[in-house]
Amino acid sequence: MALTISVVLLLLILTAIFLRSGKLKLSHAIVCALLGFYLASSNIAPDLRHSLSGAADVISSVRP
């Protein structure tokens, strides 16, 4: 749950930065959000969640 919230916040911050810098239009941001909702409700959602969780585990195990 914490990872999901972190990813959502990261994507929200990146979207806000792109919107403010003028490199991402509002219509593009809406399309990206809709794509996210559709992916979350699709059959591929568990596989995506598993992949992101695995990637987060690998990243968190790296010691600087």
mmCIF file as gemmi writes it, N, C-alpha and C atoms, coordinates in Angstrom:
data_model
loop_
_atom_site.group_PDB
_atom_site.id
_atom_site.type_symbol
_atom_site.label_atom_id
_atom_site.label_alt_id
_atom_site.label_comp_id
_atom_site.label_asym_id
_atom_site.label_entity_id
_atom_site.label_seq_id
_atom_site.pdbx_PDB_ins_code
_atom_site.Cartn_x
_atom_site.Cartn_y
_atom_site.Cartn_z
_atom_site.occupancy
_atom_site.B_iso_or_equiv
_atom_site.pdbx_formal_charge
_atom_site.auth_seq_id
_atom_site.auth_asym_id
_atom_site.pdbx_PDB_model_num
ATOM 1 N N . MET Axp A 1 ? 0.819 -1.195 0 1 0 ? 1 A 1
ATOM 2 C CA . MET Axp A 1 ? 0 0 0 1 0 ? 1 A 1
ATOM 3 C C . MET Axp A 1 ? 0.861 1.256 0 1 0 ? 1 A 1
ATOM 4 N N . ALA Axp A 2 ? 1.923 1.261 0.832 1 0 ? 2 A 1
ATOM 5 C CA . ALA Axp A 2 ? 2.789 2.438 0.898 1 0 ? 2 A 1
ATOM 6 C C . ALA Axp A 2 ? 3.503 2.665 -0.422 1 0 ? 2 A 1
ATOM 7 N N . LEU Axp A 3 ? 3.898 1.572 -1.085 1 0 ? 3 A 1
ATOM 8 C CA . LEU Axp A 3 ? 4.565 1.706 -2.38 1 0 ? 3 A 1
ATOM 9 C C . LEU Axp A 3 ? 3.61 2.3 -3.403 1 0 ? 3 A 1
ATOM 10 N N . THR Axp A 4 ? 2.371 1.868 -3.408 1 0 ? 4 A 1
ATOM 11 C CA . THR Axp A 4 ? 1.391 2.377 -4.361 1 0 ? 4 A 1
ATOM 12 C C . THR Axp A 4 ? 1.184 3.866 -4.163 1 0 ? 4 A 1
ATOM 13 N N . ILE Axp A 5 ? 1.074 4.289 -2.901 1 0 ? 5 A 1
ATOM 14 C CA . ILE Axp A 5 ? 0.891 5.708 -2.63 1 0 ? 5 A 1
ATOM 15 C C . ILE Axp A 5 ? 2.125 6.486 -3.064 1 0 ? 5 A 1
ATOM 16 N N . SER Axp A 6 ? 3.307 5.932 -2.836 1 0 ? 6 A 1
ATOM 17 C CA . SER Axp A 6 ? 4.54 6.6 -3.239 1 0 ? 6 A 1
ATOM 18 C C . SER Axp A 6 ? 4.613 6.76 -4.753 1 0 ? 6 A 1
ATOM 19 N N . VAL Axp A 7 ? 4.256 5.724 -5.487 1 0 ? 7 A 1
ATOM 20 C CA . VAL Axp A 7 ? 4.289 5.794 -6.95 1 0 ? 7 A 1
ATOM 21 C C . VAL Axp A 7 ? 3.27 6.809 -7.443 1 0 ? 7 A 1
ATOM 22 N N . VAL Axp A 8 ? 2.085 6.804 -6.852 1 0 ? 8 A 1
ATOM 23 C CA . VAL Axp A 8 ? 1.057 7.762 -7.253 1 0 ? 8 A 1
ATOM 24 C C . VAL Axp A 8 ? 1.524 9.181 -6.973 1 0 ? 8 A 1
ATOM 25 N N . LEU Axp A 9 ? 2.121 9.409 -5.813 1 0 ? 9 A 1
ATOM 26 C CA . LEU Axp A 9 ? 2.623 10.752 -5.505 1 0 ? 9 A 1
ATOM 27 C C . LEU Axp A 9 ? 3.742 11.164 -6.446 1 0 ? 9 A 1
ATOM 28 N N . LEU Axp A 10 ? 4.639 10.242 -6.754 1 0 ? 10 A 1
ATOM 29 C CA . LEU Axp A 10 ? 5.722 10.545 -7.682 1 0 ? 10 A 1
ATOM 30 C C . LEU Axp A 10 ? 5.167 10.922 -9.058 1 0 ? 10 A 1
ATOM 31 N N . LEU Axp A 11 ? 4.218 10.124 -9.547 1 0 ? 11 A 1
ATOM 32 C CA . LEU Axp A 11 ? 3.634 10.42 -10.85 1 0 ? 11 A 1
ATOM 33 C C . LEU Axp A 11 ? 2.862 11.735 -10.824 1 0 ? 11 A 1
ATOM 34 N N . LEU Axp A 12 ? 2.187 12.012 -9.725 1 0 ? 12 A 1
ATOM 35 C CA . LEU Axp A 12 ? 1.46 13.27 -9.595 1 0 ? 12 A 1
ATOM 36 C C . LEU Axp A 12 ? 2.416 14.453 -9.607 1 0 ? 12 A 1
ATOM 37 N N . ILE Axp A 13 ? 3.533 14.331 -8.901 1 0 ? 13 A 1
ATOM 38 C CA . ILE Axp A 13 ? 4.528 15.408 -8.875 1 0 ? 13 A 1
ATOM 39 C C . ILE Axp A 13 ? 5.143 15.609 -10.255 1 0 ? 13 A 1
ATOM 40 N N . LEU Axp A 14 ? 5.485 14.51 -10.933 1 0 ? 14 A 1
ATOM 41 C CA . LEU Axp A 14 ? 6.049 14.631 -12.278 1 0 ? 14 A 1
ATOM 42 C C . LEU Axp A 14 ? 5.049 15.268 -13.242 1 0 ? 14 A 1
ATOM 43 N N . THR Axp A 15 ? 3.792 14.871 -13.133 1 0 ? 15 A 1
ATOM 44 C CA . THR Axp A 15 ? 2.764 15.453 -13.995 1 0 ? 15 A 1
ATOM 45 C C . THR Axp A 15 ? 2.631 16.944 -13.728 1 0 ? 15 A 1
ATOM 46 N N . ALA Axp A 16 ? 2.654 17.335 -12.46 1 0 ? 16 A 1
ATOM 47 C CA . ALA Axp A 16 ? 2.554 18.755 -12.127 1 0 ? 16 A 1
ATOM 48 C C . ALA Axp A 16 ? 3.742 19.535 -12.674 1 0 ? 16 A 1
ATOM 49 N N . ILE Axp A 17 ? 4.937 18.948 -12.585 1 0 ? 17 A 1
ATOM 50 C CA . ILE Axp A 17 ? 6.127 19.621 -13.121 1 0 ? 17 A 1
ATOM 51 C C . ILE Axp A 17 ? 6.011 19.789 -14.627 1 0 ? 17 A 1
ATOM 52 N N . PHE Axp A 18 ? 5.587 18.729 -15.315 1 0 ? 18 A 1
ATOM 53 C CA . PHE Axp A 18 ? 5.447 18.816 -16.767 1 0 ? 18 A 1
ATOM 54 C C . PHE Axp A 18 ? 4.38 19.823 -17.166 1 0 ? 18 A 1
ATOM 55 N N . LEU Axp A 19 ? 3.286 19.86 -16.419 1 0 ? 19 A 1
ATOM 56 C CA . LEU Axp A 19 ? 2.233 20.821 -16.721 1 0 ? 19 A 1
ATOM 57 C C . LEU Axp A 19 ? 2.731 22.252 -16.528 1 0 ? 19 A 1
ATOM 58 N N . ARG Axp A 20 ? 3.457 22.489 -15.447 1 0 ? 20 A 1
ATOM 59 C CA . ARG Axp A 20 ? 3.932 23.84 -15.149 1 0 ? 20 A 1
ATOM 60 C C . ARG Axp A 20 ? 5.003 24.292 -16.13 1 0 ? 20 A 1
ATOM 61 N N . SER Axp A 21 ? 5.81 23.351 -16.618 1 0 ? 21 A 1
ATOM 62 C CA . SER Axp A 21 ? 6.878 23.732 -17.541 1 0 ? 21 A 1
ATOM 63 C C . SER Axp A 21 ? 6.364 23.875 -18.967 1 0 ? 21 A 1
ATOM 64 N N . GLY Axp A 22 ? 5.136 23.466 -19.211 1 0 ? 22 A 1
ATOM 65 C CA . GLY Axp A 22 ? 4.554 23.618 -20.534 1 0 ? 22 A 1
ATOM 66 C C . GLY Axp A 22 ? 4.856 22.462 -21.472 1 0 ? 22 A 1
ATOM 67 N N . LYS Axp A 23 ? 5.484 21.423 -20.975 1 0 ? 23 A 1
ATOM 68 C CA . LYS Axp A 23 ? 5.83 20.296 -21.836 1 0 ? 23 A 1
ATOM 69 C C . LYS Axp A 23 ? 4.741 19.239 -21.876 1 0 ? 23 A 1
ATOM 70 N N . LEU Axp A 24 ? 3.759 19.344 -21.004 1 0 ? 24 A 1
ATOM 71 C CA . LEU Axp A 24 ? 2.656 18.393 -20.981 1 0 ? 24 A 1
ATOM 72 C C . LEU Axp A 24 ? 1.36 19.184 -20.933 1 0 ? 24 A 1
ATOM 73 N N . LYS Axp A 25 ? 0.529 18.956 -21.892 1 0 ? 25 A 1
ATOM 74 C CA . LYS Axp A 25 ? -0.747 19.664 -21.933 1 0 ? 25 A 1
ATOM 75 C C . LYS Axp A 25 ? -1.747 18.97 -21.029 1 0 ? 25 A 1
ATOM 76 N N . LEU Axp A 26 ? -2.766 19.701 -20.628 1 0 ? 26 A 1
ATOM 77 C CA . LEU Axp A 26 ? -3.787 19.158 -19.747 1 0 ? 26 A 1
ATOM 78 C C . LEU Axp A 26 ? -4.478 17.961 -20.382 1 0 ? 26 A 1
ATOM 79 N N . SER Axp A 27 ? -4.718 18.015 -21.682 1 0 ? 27 A 1
ATOM 80 C CA . SER Axp A 27 ? -5.368 16.889 -22.35 1 0 ? 27 A 1
ATOM 81 C C . SER Axp A 27 ? -4.51 15.627 -22.285 1 0 ? 27 A 1
ATOM 82 N N . HIS Axp A 28 ? -3.194 15.785 -22.389 1 0 ? 28 A 1
ATOM 83 C CA . HIS Axp A 28 ? -2.296 14.636 -22.283 1 0 ? 28 A 1
ATOM 84 C C . HIS Axp A 28 ? -2.332 14.049 -20.876 1 0 ? 28 A 1
ATOM 85 N N . ALA Axp A 29 ? -2.372 14.915 -19.879 1 0 ? 29 A 1
ATOM 86 C CA . ALA Axp A 29 ? -2.43 14.446 -18.5 1 0 ? 29 A 1
ATOM 87 C C . ALA Axp A 29 ? -3.725 13.686 -18.236 1 0 ? 29 A 1
ATOM 88 N N . ILE Axp A 30 ? -4.825 14.141 -18.79 1 0 ? 30 A 1
ATOM 89 C CA . ILE Axp A 30 ? -6.106 13.453 -18.621 1 0 ? 30 A 1
ATOM 90 C C . ILE Axp A 30 ? -6.074 12.091 -19.284 1 0 ? 30 A 1
ATOM 91 N N . VAL Axp A 31 ? -5.489 12.012 -20.468 1 0 ? 31 A 1
ATOM 92 C CA . VAL Axp A 31 ? -5.379 10.732 -21.166 1 0 ? 31 A 1
ATOM 93 C C . VAL Axp A 31 ? -4.511 9.768 -20.36 1 0 ? 31 A 1
ATOM 94 N N . CYS Axp A 32 ? -3.409 10.259 -19.795 1 0 ? 32 A 1
ATOM 95 C CA . CYS Axp A 32 ? -2.541 9.405 -18.97 1 0 ? 32 A 1
ATOM 96 C C . CYS Axp A 32 ? -3.28 8.907 -17.732 1 0 ? 32 A 1
ATOM 97 N N . ALA Axp A 33 ? -4.06 9.762 -17.104 1 0 ? 33 A 1
ATOM 98 C CA . ALA Axp A 33 ? -4.821 9.363 -15.92 1 0 ? 33 A 1
ATOM 99 C C . ALA Axp A 33 ? -5.87 8.318 -16.287 1 0 ? 33 A 1
ATOM 100 N N . LEU Axp A 34 ? -6.561 8.529 -17.383 1 0 ? 34 A 1
ATOM 101 C CA . LEU Axp A 34 ? -7.56 7.552 -17.817 1 0 ? 34 A 1
ATOM 102 C C . LEU Axp A 34 ? -6.912 6.213 -18.143 1 0 ? 34 A 1
ATOM 103 N N . LEU Axp A 35 ? -5.748 6.247 -18.774 1 0 ? 35 A 1
ATOM 104 C CA . LEU Axp A 35 ? -5.03 5.014 -19.064 1 0 ? 35 A 1
ATOM 105 C C . LEU Axp A 35 ? -4.691 4.279 -17.771 1 0 ? 35 A 1
ATOM 106 N N . GLY Axp A 36 ? -4.269 5.011 -16.761 1 0 ? 36 A 1
ATOM 107 C CA . GLY Axp A 36 ? -3.967 4.403 -15.47 1 0 ? 36 A 1
ATOM 108 C C . GLY Axp A 36 ? -5.179 3.742 -14.849 1 0 ? 36 A 1
ATOM 109 N N . PHE Axp A 37 ? -6.331 4.403 -14.917 1 0 ? 37 A 1
ATOM 110 C CA . PHE Axp A 37 ? -7.546 3.809 -14.365 1 0 ? 37 A 1
ATOM 111 C C . PHE Axp A 37 ? -7.956 2.563 -15.134 1 0 ? 37 A 1
ATOM 112 N N . TYR Axp A 38 ? -7.82 2.62 -16.445 1 0 ? 38 A 1
ATOM 113 C CA . TYR Axp A 38 ? -8.171 1.445 -17.243 1 0 ? 38 A 1
ATOM 114 C C . TYR Axp A 38 ? -7.208 0.284 -16.982 1 0 ? 38 A 1
ATOM 115 N N . LEU Axp A 39 ? -5.93 0.579 -16.844 1 0 ? 39 A 1
ATOM 116 C CA . LEU Axp A 39 ? -4.966 -0.477 -16.542 1 0 ? 39 A 1
ATOM 117 C C . LEU Axp A 39 ? -5.224 -1.084 -15.165 1 0 ? 39 A 1
ATOM 118 N N . ALA Axp A 40 ? -5.618 -0.253 -14.218 1 0 ? 40 A 1
ATOM 119 C CA . ALA Axp A 40 ? -5.879 -0.752 -12.864 1 0 ? 40 A 1
ATOM 120 C C . ALA Axp A 40 ? -7.075 -1.689 -12.823 1 0 ? 40 A 1
ATOM 121 N N . SER Axp A 41 ? -8.006 -1.51 -13.74 1 0 ? 41 A 1
ATOM 122 C CA . SER Axp A 41 ? -9.199 -2.36 -13.732 1 0 ? 41 A 1
ATOM 123 C C . SER Axp A 41 ? -9.12 -3.493 -14.754 1 0 ? 41 A 1
ATOM 124 N N . SER Axp A 42 ? -7.988 -3.619 -15.428 1 0 ? 42 A 1
ATOM 125 C CA . SER Axp A 42 ? -7.859 -4.656 -16.449 1 0 ? 42 A 1
ATOM 126 C C . SER Axp A 42 ? -7.311 -5.949 -15.856 1 0 ? 42 A 1
ATOM 127 N N . ASN Axp A 43 ? -7.227 -6.967 -16.683 1 0 ? 43 A 1
ATOM 128 C CA . ASN Axp A 43 ? -6.692 -8.257 -16.251 1 0 ? 43 A 1
ATOM 129 C C . ASN Axp A 43 ? -5.181 -8.231 -16.059 1 0 ? 43 A 1
ATOM 130 N N . ILE Axp A 44 ? -4.526 -7.237 -16.597 1 0 ? 44 A 1
ATOM 131 C CA . ILE Axp A 44 ? -3.07 -7.153 -16.487 1 0 ? 44 A 1
ATOM 132 C C . ILE Axp A 44 ? -2.632 -6.46 -15.189 1 0 ? 44 A 1
ATOM 133 N N . ALA Axp A 45 ? -3.568 -5.902 -14.424 1 0 ? 45 A 1
ATOM 134 C CA . ALA Axp A 45 ? -3.241 -5.16 -13.207 1 0 ? 45 A 1
ATOM 135 C C . ALA Axp A 45 ? -2.432 -5.986 -12.201 1 0 ? 45 A 1
ATOM 136 N N . PRO Axp A 46 ? -2.799 -7.252 -11.911 1 0 ? 46 A 1
ATOM 137 C CA . PRO Axp A 46 ? -1.973 -8.014 -10.954 1 0 ? 46 A 1
ATOM 138 C C . PRO Axp A 46 ? -0.532 -8.218 -11.437 1 0 ? 46 A 1
ATOM 139 N N . ASP Axp A 47 ? -0.362 -8.431 -12.737 1 0 ? 47 A 1
ATOM 140 C CA . ASP Axp A 47 ? 0.992 -8.601 -13.27 1 0 ? 47 A 1
ATOM 141 C C . ASP Axp A 47 ? 1.791 -7.303 -13.16 1 0 ? 47 A 1
ATOM 142 N N . LEU Axp A 48 ? 1.147 -6.181 -13.443 1 0 ? 48 A 1
ATOM 143 C CA . LEU Axp A 48 ? 1.828 -4.892 -13.31 1 0 ? 48 A 1
ATOM 144 C C . LEU Axp A 48 ? 2.201 -4.625 -11.862 1 0 ? 48 A 1
ATOM 145 N N . ARG Axp A 49 ? 1.292 -4.922 -10.946 1 0 ? 49 A 1
ATOM 146 C CA . ARG Axp A 49 ? 1.555 -4.718 -9.526 1 0 ? 49 A 1
ATOM 147 C C . ARG Axp A 49 ? 2.718 -5.593 -9.071 1 0 ? 49 A 1
ATOM 148 N N . HIS Axp A 50 ? 2.731 -6.821 -9.536 1 0 ? 50 A 1
ATOM 149 C CA . HIS Axp A 50 ? 3.805 -7.754 -9.178 1 0 ? 50 A 1
ATOM 150 C C . HIS Axp A 50 ? 5.143 -7.261 -9.741 1 0 ? 50 A 1
ATOM 151 N N . SER Axp A 51 ? 5.147 -6.791 -10.97 1 0 ? 51 A 1
ATOM 152 C CA . SER Axp A 51 ? 6.377 -6.286 -11.595 1 0 ? 51 A 1
ATOM 153 C C . SER Axp A 51 ? 6.902 -5.058 -10.86 1 0 ? 51 A 1
ATOM 154 N N . LEU Axp A 52 ? 6.006 -4.126 -10.54 1 0 ? 52 A 1
ATOM 155 C CA . LEU Axp A 52 ? 6.433 -2.924 -9.822 1 0 ? 52 A 1
ATOM 156 C C . LEU Axp A 52 ? 6.929 -3.257 -8.422 1 0 ? 52 A 1
ATOM 157 N N . SER Axp A 53 ? 6.292 -4.219 -7.786 1 0 ? 53 A 1
ATOM 158 C CA . SER Axp A 53 ? 6.722 -4.643 -6.457 1 0 ? 53 A 1
ATOM 159 C C . SER Axp A 53 ? 8.111 -5.283 -6.522 1 0 ? 53 A 1
ATOM 160 N N . GLY Axp A 54 ? 8.346 -6.107 -7.534 1 0 ? 54 A 1
ATOM 161 C CA . GLY Axp A 54 ? 9.661 -6.719 -7.717 1 0 ? 54 A 1
ATOM 162 C C . GLY Axp A 54 ? 10.734 -5.686 -7.995 1 0 ? 54 A 1
ATOM 163 N N . ALA Axp A 55 ? 10.404 -4.709 -8.823 1 0 ? 55 A 1
ATOM 164 C CA . ALA Axp A 55 ? 11.357 -3.643 -9.126 1 0 ? 55 A 1
ATOM 165 C C . ALA Axp A 55 ? 11.664 -2.823 -7.873 1 0 ? 55 A 1
ATOM 166 N N . ALA Axp A 56 ? 10.648 -2.555 -7.071 1 0 ? 56 A 1
ATOM 167 C CA . ALA Axp A 56 ? 10.859 -1.804 -5.831 1 0 ? 56 A 1
ATOM 168 C C . ALA Axp A 56 ? 11.723 -2.592 -4.852 1 0 ? 56 A 1
ATOM 169 N N . ASP Axp A 57 ? 11.537 -3.909 -4.802 1 0 ? 57 A 1
ATOM 170 C CA . ASP Axp A 57 ? 12.366 -4.743 -3.932 1 0 ? 57 A 1
ATOM 171 C C . ASP Axp A 57 ? 13.829 -4.709 -4.367 1 0 ? 57 A 1
ATOM 172 N N . VAL Axp A 58 ? 14.059 -4.769 -5.676 1 0 ? 58 A 1
ATOM 173 C CA . VAL Axp A 58 ? 15.429 -4.721 -6.191 1 0 ? 58 A 1
ATOM 174 C C . VAL Axp A 58 ? 16.063 -3.373 -5.879 1 0 ? 58 A 1
ATOM 175 N N . ILE Axp A 59 ? 15.321 -2.307 -6.105 1 0 ? 59 A 1
ATOM 176 C CA . ILE Axp A 59 ? 15.86 -0.964 -5.848 1 0 ? 59 A 1
ATOM 177 C C . ILE Axp A 59 ? 16.136 -0.756 -4.365 1 0 ? 59 A 1
ATOM 178 N N . SER Axp A 60 ? 15.236 -1.262 -3.512 1 0 ? 60 A 1
ATOM 179 C CA . SER Axp A 60 ? 15.431 -1.056 -2.082 1 0 ? 60 A 1
ATOM 180 C C . SER Axp A 60 ? 16.563 -1.924 -1.519 1 0 ? 60 A 1
ATOM 181 N N . SER Axp A 61 ? 16.94 -2.985 -2.223 1 0 ? 61 A 1
ATOM 182 C CA . SER Axp A 61 ? 18.018 -3.838 -1.731 1 0 ? 61 A 1
ATOM 183 C C . SER Axp A 61 ? 19.401 -3.335 -2.142 1 0 ? 61 A 1
ATOM 184 N N . VAL Axp A 62 ? 19.454 -2.357 -3.027 1 0 ? 62 A 1
ATOM 185 C CA . VAL Axp A 62 ? 20.73 -1.801 -3.469 1 0 ? 62 A 1
ATOM 186 C C . VAL Axp A 62 ? 21.277 -0.92 -2.337 1 0 ? 62 A 1
ATOM 187 N N . ARG Axp A 63 ? 22.514 -1.184 -1.966 1 0 ? 63 A 1
ATOM 188 C CA . ARG Axp A 63 ? 23.169 -0.412 -0.916 1 0 ? 63 A 1
ATOM 189 C C . ARG Axp A 63 ? 24.13 0.571 -1.563 1 0 ? 63 A 1
ATOM 190 N N . PRO Axp A 64 ? 24.013 1.844 -1.217 1 0 ? 64 A 1
ATOM 191 C CA . PRO Axp A 64 ? 24.921 2.845 -1.828 1 0 ? 64 A 1
ATOM 192 C C . PRO Axp A 64 ? 26.326 2.753 -1.32 1 0 ? 64 A 1
